[in-house]
Amino acid sequence: MVSCEIPASVCMKERYLKLVRKSYRLLRHKRLRHRPWWQFITKPLFDRQLWKPCRDTVASGLAIGFFFSMILVLPLQMIFASILAMRFRMNVPFAIFGCWVSNVFTNLPIGLVQVKMGDWMRETLGIRVPGFEGVQISFMKVDFNAASFLLGMIASGVLLALIAYPIVHLFALILPHHLPVIRRVKLSKEDLG
């Protein structure tokens, strides 16, 4: 393996920029770019502020991705996370990256932990989930209550989303050159003309 004599921060930045450029090219494919419905969907994506990694947008984008990664019954989690990230002007690639927490290998353990967390919240804290109390689900010879699963799913999503903020800010504090603080300058009416 050949070692890179370029600093790690430069290598990471080059890889990130390569990923962004490749995504841009795929989204602006010549067969799709002239269609009005595709322009409506992709126009907000081409705002460069949604793709630049800064501390606050990365933390928010990762929180959105982590929340949707815990919603195991929702297919196409990355699409919902990217739409929400675009709507609230957060970092889209990190929102998509956050959804990769749940995958084929981690869905079963995450689901079991969510059921246990939901059982604990229902028994200890006395939280009720109307409409799902008597519904039993059987999966791979394991029976569990749908109310526990639903409650654990939402609670774990919120908990993981809240954990994303300190993780990103601690990372930015330890390695400030990787996630800079980009301040948006608001122009006054006098500056505009």
WORA-V209415 format. One line per field, one symbol per residue. phi: phi as a letter, one per 20 degrees, with the letter a starting at -180 (. if undefined). burial: + if it has 9 or more other C-alpha atoms within 8 Angstrom, else -. Layout:
BEGIN
phi->???
burial->???
END
This chain:
BEGIN
phi->.eeeeegffffffffffffffffgfffdfffdfeeffffffegffeffffdefcgffffffffffffffeefeeflfffffffffffeldfffffffffffebgedffffffffffffffffefemedcfndfeedddclmdebefffffffffffffffffffffffffffffcffecfedeeeeeeffffq
burial->----------+--------+---+--+----++----++--+--+----++-+++-++++++++++++++++----++-+++-+++--+++++++++++--+---++--++-++++++++++---------++----------+++++++++++++++-++++++--++-++---+--++-------------
END
